[in-house]
Amino acid sequence: MSISVTALEQAPNLIRDQYDLSLFFHEGEGGLDDGSIVLAEDEIYPVAAPDVAAEIASLEDLAAVPCLEDVTWSSDWAIWLKAAGAGKLQLQRGPAFSLFALALEETRNGAGVLIGHDQLIRPDLEQGRLVRVFDKSAYSGRRLVLSVAQAGHAGVLQRVTDLLSQQTGPA
C-alpha cells in the first residue's frame, strides 16, 4: 500500500475531494460519517522544555512565562485553566502560531509553555524533549477521528486500522 500525505487546514469532504482517508480533530459529538472511527478524545495539558518547566512550581508561576498557542486552538488555554480551577488567572501570552507544529518546535526550544494535545506530543514526552508542567488534564471537546471515503474504497479503513493496531497494540 502506498501512502501520500497532504496537510490541510480543514478536513476534506471525502465525497468530493480526492482523498481516501482523513485524520482530523473534530468538534463536538455529531457530524461524523459512517466511515469514521473515533481514535481518541482530545486530552490537553501544559507542556514545556524541561528547563522551562523546572522554573514553574505553581499555577501563578505561569503568569511569568510566555504561554504559546496555536491560533486554530486559541481556546485551549481557557479550557485548561478552567479545568485547573484557575479560570481567572491572567497569563503572559506568548506568540501565537498558525501551525501547531511551529508552536511545538518553539516549545521544544524553550520559548515558553504550550497547551499540548496528548495524541500529538506523546513522542516528545516519551523522549524527554518536553515534560508536563502540571498533572491536571482537560478535554477540549474535540475528538481525533479517522474517516474513509465510502465509494470504491472498501477495506481501506480496515487495512489502516489493522496497521495501527499492529503498531500501537490493542486499544
C-alpha contacts under 8 A as a table, 3 or more apart, distances in Angstrom:
res1	aa1	res2	aa2	distance
8	L	11	A	6.85
8	L	12	P	7.81
10	Q	24	F	7.90
11	A	22	S	6.64
11	A	23	L	7.65
11	A	24	F	6.16
12	P	17	D	6.32
12	P	19	Y	7.62
12	P	22	S	6.99
13	N	16	R	5.57
13	N	17	D	5.54
14	L	17	D	5.28
14	L	18	Q	6.97
14	L	19	Y	6.08
14	L	20	D	7.03
14	L	21	L	7.53
14	L	22	S	7.76
14	L	148	V	7.11
14	L	149	A	4.98
14	L	150	Q	7.78
15	I	149	A	6.37
15	I	150	Q	7.43
15	I	151	A	7.83
19	Y	22	S	7.30
19	Y	149	A	7.03
20	D	148	V	5.61
20	D	149	A	5.12
20	D	153	H	7.03
20	D	156	V	7.76
21	L	146	L	7.05
21	L	147	S	5.55
21	L	148	V	4.43
21	L	149	A	6.25
21	L	157	L	7.80
22	S	145	V	7.83
22	S	146	L	5.71
22	S	147	S	5.08
22	S	148	V	6.40
23	L	144	L	7.05
23	L	145	V	5.68
23	L	146	L	4.62
23	L	147	S	6.51
24	F	144	L	5.67
24	F	145	V	5.52
24	F	146	L	6.82
25	F	42	D	7.69
25	F	142	R	5.83
25	F	143	R	5.21
25	F	144	L	4.36
25	F	145	V	6.03
26	H	142	R	5.18
26	H	143	R	5.27
26	H	144	L	6.39
26	H	145	V	6.68
27	E	141	G	6.07
27	E	142	R	4.41
27	E	143	R	6.62
28	G	141	G	5.70
28	G	142	R	5.86
28	G	143	R	7.55
32	L	36	S	6.30
33	D	36	S	5.52
33	D	147	S	7.23
35	G	147	S	5.44
35	G	148	V	5.23
35	G	149	A	6.95
35	G	150	Q	6.62
35	G	157	L	7.67
36	S	145	V	6.50
36	S	146	L	5.48
36	S	147	S	4.10
36	S	148	V	6.43
37	I	145	V	5.64
37	I	146	L	5.24
37	I	147	S	6.41
38	V	41	E	7.74
38	V	143	R	6.48
38	V	144	L	5.94
38	V	145	V	4.51
38	V	146	L	6.45
39	L	143	R	7.39
39	L	144	L	5.50
39	L	145	V	5.65
39	L	146	L	6.85
40	A	119	Q	7.82
40	A	143	R	5.76
40	A	144	L	5.23
40	A	145	V	7.40
41	E	139	Y	6.98
41	E	141	G	7.58
41	E	142	R	6.34
41	E	143	R	4.48
41	E	144	L	6.26
42	D	117	H	6.40
42	D	118	D	7.00
42	D	119	Q	7.40
42	D	139	Y	5.64
42	D	140	S	5.74
42	D	141	G	6.85
42	D	142	R	5.34
42	D	143	R	5.25
42	D	144	L	6.52
43	E	117	H	5.87
43	E	118	D	5.55
43	E	119	Q	7.78
43	E	137	S	6.43
43	E	138	A	5.74
43	E	139	Y	4.68
43	E	140	S	6.52
44	I	76	D	7.62
44	I	80	W	7.12
44	I	115	I	6.21
44	I	116	G	5.43
44	I	117	H	4.70
44	I	118	D	6.00
44	I	137	S	5.67
44	I	138	A	5.36
44	I	139	Y	6.00
44	I	140	S	6.67
45	Y	80	W	6.62
45	Y	115	I	5.21
45	Y	116	G	5.43
45	Y	117	H	6.97
45	Y	118	D	7.71
45	Y	132	R	7.17
45	Y	133	V	7.94
45	Y	134	F	7.40
45	Y	135	D	7.84
45	Y	136	K	6.71
45	Y	137	S	4.99
45	Y	138	A	6.53
46	P	113	V	6.31
46	P	114	L	5.43
46	P	115	I	4.29
46	P	116	G	5.73
46	P	132	R	5.99
46	P	133	V	5.58
46	P	134	F	6.69
47	V	53	A	7.59
47	V	107	T	7.87
47	V	113	V	5.66
47	V	114	L	5.45
47	V	115	I	6.16
47	V	116	G	5.92
47	V	130	L	6.20
47	V	131	V	5.46
47	V	132	R	4.52
47	V	133	V	5.29
48	A	51	D	7.99
48	A	52	V	5.99
48	A	53	A	5.50
48	A	107	T	5.78
48	A	108	R	6.78
48	A	110	G	6.98
48	A	112	G	6.40
48	A	113	V	4.83
48	A	114	L	6.47
48	A	130	L	5.30
48	A	131	V	5.67
48	A	132	R	6.70
48	A	133	V	6.55
49	A	52	V	5.39
49	A	53	A	6.17
49	A	107	T	6.26
49	A	108	R	5.24
49	A	109	N	6.92
49	A	110	G	5.41
49	A	112	G	7.89
49	A	113	V	7.93
49	A	129	R	6.10
49	A	130	L	4.61
49	A	131	V	6.23
50	P	53	A	5.10
50	P	54	A	6.16
50	P	128	G	7.68
50	P	129	R	7.13
50	P	130	L	5.99
50	P	131	V	5.83
51	D	54	A	5.21
51	D	55	E	7.03
51	D	110	G	7.45
52	V	55	E	5.56
52	V	56	I	7.23
52	V	110	G	6.20
52	V	112	G	6.84
52	V	113	V	7.73
53	A	56	I	5.35
53	A	113	V	7.91
53	A	131	V	7.05
53	A	132	R	7.66
53	A	133	V	5.59
54	A	57	A	7.42
55	E	61	D	7.95
56	I	59	L	7.74
56	I	61	D	5.39
56	I	62	L	6.76
56	I	133	V	7.23
57	A	61	D	6.49
58	S	61	D	5.30
58	S	62	L	7.35
59	L	62	L	5.57
59	L	63	A	7.86
59	L	86	A	7.50
60	E	63	A	5.74
60	E	64	A	7.93
60	E	89	L	7.38
61	D	64	A	5.63
61	D	65	V	7.15
62	L	65	V	5.31
62	L	66	P	7.77
62	L	67	C	7.48
62	L	91	L	6.41
62	L	92	Q	7.53
63	A	66	P	7.77
63	A	89	L	7.58
63	A	90	Q	6.29
63	A	91	L	4.52
63	A	92	Q	5.29
64	A	91	L	7.57
64	A	92	Q	6.34
65	V	91	L	7.90
65	V	92	Q	6.18
65	V	112	G	6.02
65	V	113	V	7.07
66	P	91	L	7.78
66	P	92	Q	5.25
66	P	93	R	5.54
66	P	94	G	4.33
66	P	95	P	7.75
66	P	111	A	7.09
66	P	112	G	4.78
66	P	113	V	6.35
67	C	91	L	6.79
67	C	92	Q	5.96
67	C	93	R	4.92
67	C	94	G	4.78
67	C	95	P	7.67
67	C	112	G	5.69
67	C	113	V	4.89
67	C	114	L	5.92
68	L	93	R	6.46
68	L	94	G	4.69
68	L	95	P	5.50
68	L	96	A	6.00
68	L	97	F	7.82
68	L	103	A	6.67
68	L	107	T	7.71
68	L	112	G	6.24
68	L	113	V	5.80
68	L	114	L	4.92
68	L	115	I	7.56
69	E	73	W	7.29
69	E	74	S	6.26
69	E	76	D	7.95
69	E	77	W	7.90
69	E	94	G	7.31
69	E	95	P	6.81
69	E	96	A	4.89
69	E	97	F	6.20
69	E	100	F	7.83
69	E	103	A	6.56
69	E	114	L	6.08
69	E	115	I	6.97
70	D	73	W	5.40
70	D	74	S	5.97
70	D	96	A	5.61
70	D	97	F	4.81
70	D	98	S	5.92
70	D	99	L	6.08
70	D	100	F	5.28
70	D	103	A	6.40
71	V	74	S	4.81
71	V	96	A	5.85
71	V	97	F	5.84
71	V	98	S	5.60
71	V	99	L	7.59
72	T	98	S	7.01
72	T	99	L	7.76
73	W	76	D	5.73
74	S	77	W	7.13
75	S	78	A	5.43
75	S	79	I	6.23
76	D	79	I	5.09
76	D	80	W	6.13
76	D	115	I	6.54
76	D	140	S	6.83
77	W	80	W	5.21
77	W	81	L	5.95
77	W	115	I	6.50
78	A	81	L	5.16
78	A	82	K	6.07
78	A	87	G	6.59
79	I	82	K	5.37
79	I	83	A	6.38
79	I	138	A	7.06
79	I	139	Y	7.91
79	I	140	S	6.67
80	W	83	A	5.08
80	W	84	A	6.13
80	W	137	S	7.03
80	W	138	A	5.50
80	W	139	Y	7.96
81	L	84	A	4.97
81	L	85	G	6.22
81	L	86	A	4.96
81	L	87	G	4.85
81	L	88	K	7.95
81	L	89	L	7.56
82	K	85	G	5.13
82	K	86	A	5.60
82	K	87	G	4.23
83	A	86	A	7.54
83	A	87	G	7.74
83	A	136	K	7.79
83	A	137	S	7.51
83	A	138	A	5.93
84	A	87	G	7.55
84	A	136	K	6.33
84	A	137	S	7.85
86	A	89	L	5.46
94	G	112	G	7.30
96	A	103	A	7.59
97	F	100	F	6.75
97	F	102	L	6.43
97	F	103	A	5.70
98	S	102	L	7.62
99	L	102	L	5.45
99	L	103	A	6.70
100	F	103	A	5.09
100	F	104	L	6.01
101	A	104	L	5.01
101	A	105	E	6.16
102	L	105	E	5.13
102	L	106	E	6.31
103	A	106	E	5.23
103	A	107	T	6.17
103	A	114	L	7.35
104	L	107	T	5.01
104	L	108	R	6.25
104	L	114	L	7.31
105	E	108	R	5.09
105	E	109	N	6.32
106	E	109	N	4.88
106	E	110	G	6.45
106	E	111	A	5.44
106	E	112	G	7.65
107	T	110	G	5.19
107	T	111	A	5.27
107	T	112	G	5.65
107	T	113	V	6.25
107	T	114	L	6.46
107	T	130	L	7.93
108	R	111	A	7.53
108	R	129	R	6.20
108	R	130	L	6.33
116	G	120	L	7.35
116	G	121	I	6.28
117	H	120	L	5.38
117	H	121	I	6.14
118	D	121	I	5.38
118	D	122	R	5.66
119	Q	122	R	5.97
120	L	123	P	7.70
121	I	124	D	5.31
121	I	125	L	6.46
122	R	125	L	5.10
122	R	126	E	6.14
123	P	126	E	5.03
123	P	127	Q	6.08
124	D	127	Q	5.23
124	D	128	G	6.02
124	D	129	R	5.08
124	D	130	L	5.44
125	L	128	G	5.08
125	L	129	R	6.18
125	L	130	L	5.05
125	L	131	V	5.64
125	L	132	R	7.69
126	E	129	R	7.90
127	Q	130	L	7.78
128	G	131	V	6.57
132	R	135	D	6.78
139	Y	142	R	7.50
147	S	157	L	7.67
148	V	153	H	7.72
148	V	156	V	7.29
148	V	157	L	6.01
149	A	152	G	7.89
149	A	153	H	6.46
150	Q	153	H	6.04
150	Q	154	A	7.21
151	A	154	A	7.52
153	H	156	V	5.63
154	A	157	L	7.61
155	G	158	Q	5.17
155	G	159	R	6.16
156	V	159	R	5.20
156	V	160	V	6.23
157	L	160	V	5.15
157	L	161	T	6.06
158	Q	161	T	5.14
158	Q	162	D	5.96
159	R	162	D	5.05
159	R	163	L	6.25
160	V	163	L	5.06
160	V	164	L	6.20
161	T	164	L	4.92
161	T	165	S	6.03
162	D	165	S	5.08
162	D	166	Q	6.29
163	L	166	Q	5.17
163	L	167	Q	6.43
164	L	167	Q	5.18
164	L	168	T	6.03
164	L	169	G	7.82
165	S	168	T	5.27
165	S	169	G	5.00
165	S	170	P	5.90
165	S	171	A	7.47
166	Q	169	G	5.61
168	T	171	A	7.83
